[in-house]
Amino acid sequence: MLNITGLTYRIAGRTILEDASLRLQERWKVGVVGANGVGKSTLFNLISGALTMDAGEIELPSNAKFGWVKQDIPSDNTSLLDVVLAGDEERARLMQASETEEDPYKLAEIHTRLMDIDAYSAPAKAATILSGLGFKEEEMSKPISDFSGGWRMRVALAAALLNEPDLLLLDEPTNHLDIEAIMWLEEYLMNYPHTLLIISHDRDLLNKCADHIVHIENNKLHTYTGNYDTYEKERAEKRMNQQKLHEKQMAQKAHLEAYINRFKAKASKAKQAQSRVKQLEKMDIVSAVMAERSRPFIFPKPEELSPPILSIDHASVGYEAGKPILTDVNERIDMDDRIALLGANGNGKSTLIKLIADRLSAMQGEVIRHEKLRIGYFSQHQAEELDLNATAYEEMKRVMKGKDEKEVRGLLGKFGFNKELSDNRIDDLSGGEKSRLLFAIMSYDAPHLILLDEPTNHLDMDAREGLVQALNGYNGAVILVSHDPSMVEKVADRLWLVKDGACLPYDGDLDSYRELVIEERRQEKKAEKQSKPKKEGKLSKKELRQLAAKKRKTFPDAYKAMDEAEKKVKALAKEKRALETQMAEPGFFDNKPLADKTQRDHAELQVKLEGAEVNWLELSEKYESLSV
């Protein structure tokens, strides 16, 4: 399915991949892992053709359909359903062509292809995918401009899934999803019928969906069979064996060096010593295995403040006058609090964070802050405010006004930035490195309260663990919004549930909240089903016959039109079968003039039949919509 050989790519003088190779078979589900900045997204961009490699070759079957989550989702009046349907470019092109094509032969080919790709069931399939990703039925007809960036990314994901390409690339697909949407996506990807490449730092996702892991390390691509846990075990064993071999080689090297140093001055041993020198030069010293540690997160320690450091007194908050998102919020925060906000996307978690951060003012009530309170606020959207042409050092120096180079670089070092990385342009940093820079900017003045809105979106697994350790060692307050259950469980000791316009303490744990979410989704679907009017199919056979007879009598013209349209479809279908039987007879194509005419008649008949079927369906729908 995918064959990569000798792939080399460099950016800004930095080698990302060098002579890397990879071979994937059809239907493999592959997790792509590695530390931030090693080139995971770069690999995807090279495969898709968005970037040009310096050397090597990437081969895909010529007829393979390729897909990924597109970033250029429109912000206009196009409905969600239509945006998703447009994601299947072949279907959209054929549907448009079917409306304008006049050549009966070409039109027949178009309709045949539409049937082959199951184009007419696409709207129902798109609606199912959107529902699984958290959209309600009534939202699917709304314009995409009504939705925020995170929800638009769900629409982009739905479009990629609908297209069902032979090779699907997903880069952190769970970043903008809540718990129930992640559960649905896991199930969908487990049953995906084609080849799948997923960049993810979600261990659960990779364990459930991946049957192979590609690890990017030292500019190479290393393939492992099995899910993420299997990969970790195999890699640990491999590295342990590598360490033993390294130690053995280092002992041999030390022995050779000792011999050379001892005998190189003696004429009688000169040849042997020279032989040892050549032997030493040819030794393939295996790299030492270093204990893998994520680059550190070290938050500066603030001075102690008397409690509470912040109080919210019956506050309402929102973006439009008279339309609050949250009402009557009544909470307090102390220095030792570790609070996680729960609730589905769109319920107001980020709004509450902005209220606490003083990015939004209360419409009613008030927020009382300690006079010395300093707040650090982290949001992925803040990356948009960075000067991409500046270096990390220059951006940090701009924030730390009046501080000398030593202090600026010292603080950057606490977040994993050595001098070389600090002097890189921000535009050349990976998503995880940009997140680290935002952490450094957020906390440079030792805040008493840290607000984290989805902080792990671009962090690898080691970096996530490093952030957990840093937060647990921090002696200020933390308020966290995260879809990463592991992060919430390891950091938070209090839960607030943001739901239905309110923010209230939640007494259960994450497991009970997960069960609550699933049960609420079941109840919603049950309520939707019960709210729909009873279908005619619920009536007895006798009642149905009586109702049908009454309907025919009440609307005779509509019934007659539908009945005649159905008869026309049957007649055309009968003619078509007769021609097909004729064409299947032995020696039919020996008479070329007759064969050509029959094929033309068959193509024209196919077009007429499809038109008659459309007319019949329209008349049937119109008749069915009539009520007696």
C-alpha positions in Angstrom: 0.0 0.0 0.0 2.7 2.5 1.0 6.4 2.1 0.2 8.9 4.7 1.4 12.6 4.4 0.5 15.6 6.5 1.3 13.5 9.5 2.4 15.5 12.5 3.4 14.1 15.9 4.5 15.8 18.9 6.0 14.4 22.2 7.2 16.4 25.3 8.1 19.6 23.3 8.1 18.1 20.7 10.5 17.7 17.1 9.4 14.3 15.8 10.2 14.4 12.5 8.3 17.5 10.9 6.7 17.5 7.8 4.5 14.3 6.6 6.2 12.3 3.7 4.8 8.9 2.2 5.5 6.7 -0.4 4.0 3.0 -0.7 4.9 0.6 -3.4 3.8 -3.1 -3.0 2.9 -5.5 -2.7 5.9 -2.8 -2.0 8.4 -3.8 0.4 11.2 -0.6 2.2 12.1 0.1 4.5 15.0 2.9 7.0 14.4 4.7 8.0 17.6 7.8 9.9 18.7 8.9 12.9 20.7 7.6 16.3 19.6 9.7 17.8 16.8 11.0 14.5 15.4 8.9 14.9 12.2 5.6 13.1 12.6 3.5 15.8 10.9 6.3 16.4 8.5 6.1 12.7 7.4 2.4 13.1 6.7 3.0 16.3 4.7 5.6 14.5 2.6 3.3 11.5 2.0 0.5 13.9 1.0 2.8 16.0 -1.3 2.4 19.2 0.7 6.2 19.1 1.2 8.9 18.1 -1.2 11.5 15.7 -0.1 15.2 16.3 -0.5 15.8 12.7 -1.5 14.1 9.3 -1.7 10.9 8.0 -3.0 7.3 7.6 -1.8 5.2 5.1 -3.7 1.4 4.5 -3.6 -0.7 2.4 -6.0 -1.8 4.6 -8.9 -5.5 3.9 -8.3 -5.3 4.4 -4.5 -7.6 7.0 -3.0 -5.7 9.1 -0.5 -7.3 11.3 2.3 -6.5 13.4 5.3 -8.3 15.9 7.5 -8.2 19.2 5.7 -7.6 22.5 7.5 -9.2 24.9 5.0 -12.8 24.3 6.1 -15.0 27.1 4.8 -16.7 29.7 7.1 -19.8 30.5 5.1 -23.5 29.5 4.8 -22.8 26.0 3.6 -24.6 23.5 5.9 -22.6 21.0 8.0 -24.0 18.1 6.0 -23.0 19.7 2.6 -19.5 20.4 3.9 -19.1 16.8 4.8 -20.5 15.5 1.5 -18.2 17.8 -0.4 -15.3 16.0 1.3 -15.9 13.1 -1.2 -14.5 15.0 -4.2 -15.3 12.2 -6.7 -18.9 12.0 -5.6 -19.3 15.8 -5.7 -17.8 16.0 -9.2 -19.9 13.2 -10.6 -23.1 14.6 -9.0 -22.4 18.0 -10.6 -21.6 16.3 -14.0 -24.8 14.3 -13.9 -26.8 17.5 -13.9 -25.0 19.1 -16.9 -23.9 16.1 -19.1 -25.9 15.7 -22.3 -24.1 12.8 -24.0 -26.2 9.7 -23.1 -23.1 7.4 -23.2 -21.2 9.6 -20.7 -24.2 10.1 -18.6 -24.7 6.4 -18.3 -21.1 6.0 -17.3 -21.5 8.7 -14.6 -24.6 7.1 -13.1 -22.9 3.7 -13.2 -20.0 5.1 -11.3 -22.3 6.8 -8.8 -23.9 3.5 -8.1 -20.5 1.8 -7.8 -19.4 4.2 -5.1 -22.7 4.1 -3.3 -23.2 7.8 -3.8 -26.9 7.9 -3.0 -26.5 6.6 0.5 -23.8 9.2 1.3 -26.2 11.8 3.0 -27.4 9.1 5.5 -23.8 8.0 6.2 -22.6 11.6 6.6 -25.4 12.2 9.2 -24.4 9.1 11.1 -20.8 10.2 11.3 -21.7 13.8 12.4 -24.0 12.3 15.0 -21.2 10.1 16.3 -18.9 13.1 16.6 -21.4 15.0 18.8 -23.7 16.9 16.4 -27.4 16.9 16.9 -29.7 16.2 14.0 -31.0 19.8 13.9 -27.5 21.2 13.8 -26.6 19.4 10.6 -28.6 21.8 8.4 -27.1 24.9 10.1 -24.3 26.9 8.3 -20.8 26.0 9.3 -20.1 29.7 10.1 -22.3 29.2 13.2 -19.7 26.9 14.8 -16.4 27.5 16.5 -13.0 26.3 15.3 -13.0 23.1 17.4 -16.4 22.1 16.1 -15.4 22.9 12.5 -12.4 20.5 13.0 -15.0 17.8 13.9 -16.7 18.5 10.5 -13.4 18.2 8.7 -12.8 14.9 10.5 -16.3 13.7 9.4 -15.5 14.7 5.8 -12.3 12.6 5.8 -14.1 9.6 7.4 -17.0 9.8 4.9 -14.5 9.8 2.0 -13.2 6.4 3.3 -9.9 6.6 1.3 -7.6 3.6 0.7 -5.0 5.5 2.8 -6.3 7.8 5.6 -3.9 10.0 7.5 -5.2 11.3 10.9 -3.0 13.8 12.9 -4.2 13.9 16.5 -7.8 13.2 15.7 -9.0 13.3 19.3 -7.7 16.8 20.1 -11.0 18.6 19.7 -13.3 15.8 20.9 -15.0 15.2 24.2 -15.3 11.8 25.9 -18.4 10.4 24.0 -17.0 11.5 20.6 -13.7 9.8 21.4 -15.5 6.6 22.3 -17.4 6.7 19.0 -14.3 7.4 17.0 -12.4 4.5 18.6 -15.1 2.1 17.5 -15.2 3.6 14.0 -11.4 3.3 13.5 -11.3 -0.2 14.9 -13.6 -1.2 12.0 -12.1 1.0 9.3 -11.8 -1.2 6.2 -8.6 0.3 4.7 -5.1 1.4 5.6 -4.8 4.0 8.4 -2.0 6.1 9.8 -2.7 7.9 13.1 -0.4 10.4 14.8 -1.6 10.3 18.4 -0.5 10.7 22.0 -3.6 9.0 23.2 -2.5 5.7 24.6 -6.0 4.2 24.8 -6.7 5.1 21.1 -3.4 3.5 19.9 -4.0 0.4 22.0 -7.6 -0.1 20.7 -7.1 0.9 17.1 -3.5 0.2 16.0 -2.0 -3.1 14.9 1.4 -1.6 14.1 3.4 1.2 15.5 5.9 3.4 13.5 8.4 5.1 15.9 10.3 8.1 14.5 13.7 8.3 16.2 17.2 9.5 15.2 15.8 10.6 11.8 14.6 7.0 11.0 11.3 5.1 10.8 11.2 2.0 13.0 8.2 -0.4 12.6 6.8 -2.6 15.4 4.0 -5.1 15.2 1.2 -4.8 17.7 -0.5 -2.0 19.6 1.2 0.7 21.7 1.7 -1.4 24.9 3.3 -4.2 22.8 5.5 -1.6 21.1 6.7 -0.2 24.5 7.6 -3.7 25.8 9.4 -4.7 22.6 11.3 -1.5 22.4 12.3 -1.7 26.1 13.7 -5.2 25.5 15.5 -4.0 22.4 17.1 -1.1 24.2 18.1 -3.3 27.1 19.9 -5.6 24.7 21.4 -2.6 22.9 22.7 -1.3 26.3 24.3 -4.7 27.1 26.0 -4.8 23.7 27.2 -1.2 24.1 28.7 -2.0 27.5 30.4 -5.1 26.0 31.8 -3.0 23.1 33.0 -0.2 25.4 34.9 -2.8 27.6 36.5 -4.2 24.4 37.4 -0.6 23.3 38.9 0.1 26.7 41.0 -3.1 26.4 42.3 -2.1 22.9 43.1 1.4 24.0 45.0 0.1 27.0 47.0 -2.2 24.8 47.8 0.6 22.3 48.9 3.0 25.0 51.0 0.4 26.6 52.9 -1.0 23.6 52.8 1.7 20.9 56.3 2.9 22.0 57.9 -0.5 21.9 59.4 -1.6 18.5 58.7 -5.2 19.1 55.0 -4.6 19.7 54.6 -1.8 17.1 52.9 -4.0 14.5 50.5 -5.4 17.0 49.7 -2.0 18.4 49.0 -0.6 14.9 46.8 -3.6 14.2 44.8 -2.7 17.3 44.5 0.9 16.1 42.9 -0.3 12.9 40.6 -2.7 14.7 39.5 0.2 17.0 38.8 2.5 14.1 36.6 -0.2 12.4 34.5 -0.9 15.6 30.8 -0.2 15.2 30.2 1.3 18.6 26.5 1.0 19.4 25.1 4.2 20.8 24.6 4.3 24.5 21.0 3.9 25.7 20.0 6.9 27.7 17.1 6.8 30.0 14.4 8.5 28.1 13.2 11.7 29.9 11.0 14.4 28.6 12.4 17.9 28.6 11.5 19.4 31.9 8.6 21.7 32.9 9.5 23.8 35.9 7.0 26.4 37.0 8.4 29.2 39.1 7.1 29.2 42.7 4.8 32.1 43.7 4.7 33.6 47.2 1.8 32.5 49.5 -1.4 34.4 49.5 -4.2 34.4 52.1 -7.3 32.5 51.0 -9.4 32.8 49.0 -7.3 34.0 46.1 -10.4 34.4 44.0 -14.1 34.3 44.6 -17.0 34.2 42.1 -20.1 35.7 43.7 -23.3 34.7 41.8 -21.9 35.7 38.5 -23.4 35.4 35.0 -21.1 35.5 31.9 -21.4 35.4 28.2 -20.6 37.2 24.9 -23.9 38.9 24.1 -25.9 41.2 26.3 -28.9 39.4 27.7 -27.6 36.0 26.5 -25.4 34.6 29.3 -23.7 31.2 28.7 -23.4 30.6 32.5 -25.6 32.0 35.2 -25.3 32.2 39.0 -21.8 30.8 39.3 -20.8 30.8 42.9 -17.4 29.3 43.7 -14.1 30.1 45.4 -10.5 29.2 44.7 -7.6 28.7 47.2 -3.9 28.3 46.6 -3.9 24.5 47.1 -6.8 23.8 44.8 -6.5 21.4 41.8 -9.8 21.7 39.9 -10.8 20.0 36.6 -13.8 21.3 34.6 -16.0 18.6 33.1 -18.8 19.0 30.5 -19.3 18.5 26.8 -17.7 21.0 24.4 -19.9 24.1 23.9 -21.3 24.1 27.5 -19.1 27.0 28.7 -15.9 25.6 30.2 -13.7 28.0 28.2 -16.1 30.8 29.0 -15.6 30.2 32.7 -11.9 30.1 32.2 -12.0 33.4 30.5 -14.1 34.9 33.3 -11.5 33.8 35.9 -8.7 35.0 33.7 -10.4 38.5 33.4 -10.7 38.0 29.7 -14.5 38.3 30.1 -16.4 40.5 32.5 -19.3 39.3 34.6 -22.7 40.4 33.3 -24.2 40.1 36.8 -22.6 39.3 40.1 -18.8 39.8 40.6 -15.4 38.2 40.6 -13.3 39.2 43.6 -9.5 38.7 43.1 -6.8 39.0 45.8 -5.0 42.3 45.2 -1.7 40.6 44.7 -3.1 37.7 42.5 -1.1 36.8 39.4 -2.8 34.5 36.9 -1.2 32.4 34.2 -3.5 31.5 31.3 -2.7 28.9 28.7 -4.8 28.4 25.6 -3.9 26.8 22.3 -5.4 29.8 20.6 -2.6 32.0 22.1 -0.2 30.4 19.6 -1.9 32.6 17.0 -0.6 35.7 18.9 3.0 34.6 18.6 5.3 36.4 16.1 6.2 33.4 13.9 9.2 35.2 12.3 10.7 35.9 15.8 12.9 33.3 17.6 11.7 31.7 20.8 14.4 33.8 22.6 13.2 37.1 21.1 9.6 36.4 21.9 10.5 35.5 25.5 12.7 38.6 25.9 9.8 40.8 24.6 7.6 39.3 27.4 10.3 39.6 30.1 10.9 43.3 29.7 14.1 44.5 31.3 15.5 41.0 32.0 19.0 40.2 30.7 19.9 37.4 28.3 21.0 35.0 31.1 17.6 35.2 32.9 15.6 34.8 29.7 17.6 31.8 28.5 17.5 30.4 32.0 13.7 30.5 32.1 13.5 29.0 28.6 15.8 26.2 29.8 13.2 25.2 32.5 10.9 24.4 29.6 13.3 22.4 27.5 14.8 25.1 25.3 18.5 24.9 24.9 20.4 27.7 23.1 20.0 26.1 19.6 16.2 25.6 20.0 15.8 29.0 21.6 17.3 30.6 18.5 15.0 28.8 16.1 12.2 30.8 14.4 8.9 30.1 16.1 7.4 29.2 12.7 9.9 26.3 12.5 9.0 24.9 15.9 6.7 21.9 16.3 3.3 22.1 17.9 4.7 20.7 21.1 7.6 23.2 21.2 5.2 26.1 20.6 3.2 24.7 23.6 6.3 24.7 25.7 7.0 28.3 24.7 3.5 29.3 25.7 4.0 27.5 29.1 7.2 29.6 29.6 5.4 32.8 28.7 2.4 32.0 30.8 4.4 31.3 34.0 7.4 33.7 33.7 6.2 35.9 36.6 5.4 33.0 39.0 1.5 33.1 38.9 -0.5 32.1 41.9 -3.2 30.5 39.7 -2.6 28.6 36.5 -5.5 28.2 34.0 -4.9 25.4 31.4 -7.4 25.1 28.5 -6.5 21.8 26.7 -2.8 22.0 27.4 -1.9 18.5 26.1 -3.1 18.9 22.5 0.4 18.9 21.0 2.4 17.2 23.8 3.8 13.6 23.4 3.3 11.0 26.1 6.6 11.7 27.9 5.9 15.5 27.8 2.4 14.9 29.2 4.0 13.0 32.1 6.5 15.8 32.6 3.6 18.4 32.7 1.8 16.2 35.3 4.9 16.1 37.5 5.5 19.9 37.1 1.9 20.7 38.1 2.0 18.3 41.1 5.1 20.0 42.2 3.7 23.5 41.8 2.5 25.3 44.9 -0.2 27.4 43.3 -3.7 26.7 42.2 -4.6 24.9 39.0 -7.8 24.9 37.0 -7.7 22.4 34.1 -9.8 21.8 31.0 -8.6 18.6 29.3 -10.1 15.7 27.3 -7.1 13.6 28.5 -8.6 11.4 31.4 -5.1 10.5 32.6 -4.1 14.1 33.0 -7.3 14.9 35.0 -7.0 11.9 37.2 -3.3 12.6 38.1 -3.7 16.3 38.6 -7.2 17.2 39.9 -8.6 16.6 43.3 -11.8 18.5 42.7 -14.2 18.4 39.8 -16.6 21.1 38.6 -19.4 20.1 36.1 -20.2 22.8 33.6 -23.6 22.0 32.1 -27.0 23.5 31.2 -25.8 27.0 31.9 -24.5 26.2 35.4 -21.2 25.3 37.1 -21.6 23.0 40.1 -19.2 20.8 42.1 -19.3 17.1 40.9 -19.0 14.6 43.7 -18.2 11.5 41.6 -15.0 10.5 39.8 -14.1 10.3 36.1 -15.5 6.7 35.8 -18.9 7.8 37.2 -18.9 10.9 34.9 -18.2 8.7 31.9 -21.1 6.5 32.8 -23.3 9.6 33.3 -22.4 10.9 29.8 -23.2 7.5 28.2 -26.5 7.2 30.0 -27.5 10.8 29.1 -26.7 10.1 25.4 -28.9 7.0 25.6 -31.8 9.0 27.2 -31.5 11.8 24.5 -31.7 9.2 21.7 -34.7 7.6 23.5 -36.4 10.9 23.9 -35.8 11.8 20.2 -37.3 8.5 19.1 -40.4 8.9 21.4 -41.0 12.5 20.3 -41.4 11.4 16.6 -44.9 10.6 15.5 -45.9 7.0 15.2 -45.3 5.6 11.7 -48.0 3.9 9.7 -46.1 0.7 10.0 -47.2 0.5 13.6 -50.8 0.0 12.5 -52.4 -3.4 11.9 -52.5 -4.9 8.4 -56.2 -4.3 8.2 -55.8 -0.7 9.3 -53.1 -0.1 6.8 -55.2 -1.5 3.9 -58.1 0.7 5.0 -55.8 3.8 5.3 -54.3 3.1 1.8 -57.7 2.7 0.2 -58.9 6.0 1.8 -55.8 7.8 0.7 -56.2 6.6 -3.0 -59.8 7.8 -2.9 -58.9 11.2 -1.4 -56.0 11.9 -3.7 -56.7 10.0 -7.0 -54.6 12.2 -9.3 -51.5 11.9 -7.1 -52.0 8.1 -6.8 -52.5 7.8 -10.6 -49.4 9.8 -11.4 -47.3 7.7 -9.0 -48.8 4.4 -10.3 -48.1 5.3 -13.9 -44.5 6.4 -13.1 -44.0 3.0 -11.4 -45.4 1.1 -14.5 -43.1 3.1 -16.7 -40.1 2.1 -14.6 -41.1 -1.5 -14.8 -41.6 -1.4 -18.6 -38.2 0.3 -19.2 -36.5 -2.2 -16.9 -38.1 -5.0 -18.8 -36.8 -3.6 -22.1 -33.3 -3.1 -20.6 -33.2 -6.8 -19.4 -34.3 -7.9 -22.9 -31.4 -6.0 -24.5 -29.0 -7.4 -21.9 -30.2 -10.9 -22.7 -29.7 -10.3 -26.4 -26.1 -8.9 -25.8 -25.3 -12.0 -23.7 -26.1 -14.4 -26.6 -23.1 -16.2 -28.2 -21.8 -14.5 -31.3 -23.7 -11.3 -30.6 -20.6 -9.0 -31.2 -19.8 -10.8 -34.5 -22.5 -8.5 -36.1 -20.8 -5.2 -35.4 -23.5 -2.8 -36.8 -26.2 -4.6 -34.8 -23.9 -4.7 -31.7 -23.2 -1.0 -31.9 -26.9 -0.1 -32.4 -27.9 -2.3 -29.5 -25.3 -0.9 -27.2 -26.4 2.7 -28.1 -30.0 1.7 -27.4 -29.0 0.2 -24.1 -27.1 3.4 -23.0 -30.1 5.5 -24.0 -32.5 3.1 -22.2 -30.3 3.3 -19.1 -30.6 7.1 -19.0 -34.4 6.9 -19.6 -34.7 4.3 -16.8 -32.7 6.4 -14.3 -34.8 9.5 -15.1 -38.0 7.5 -14.7 -36.8 6.1 -11.4 -36.1 9.6 -10.1 -39.5 10.8 -11.3 -41.2 7.8 -9.6 -39.3 8.4 -6.3 -40.3 12.1 -6.3 -44.0 11.3 -7.0 -43.9 8.6 -4.3 -42.4 10.9 -1.7 -45.0 13.5 -2.6 -47.8 11.0 -2.3 -46.4 9.6 1.0 -46.3 13.2 2.4 -50.0 13.5 1.9 -52.1 12.8 5.0 -55.8 11.9 5.2 
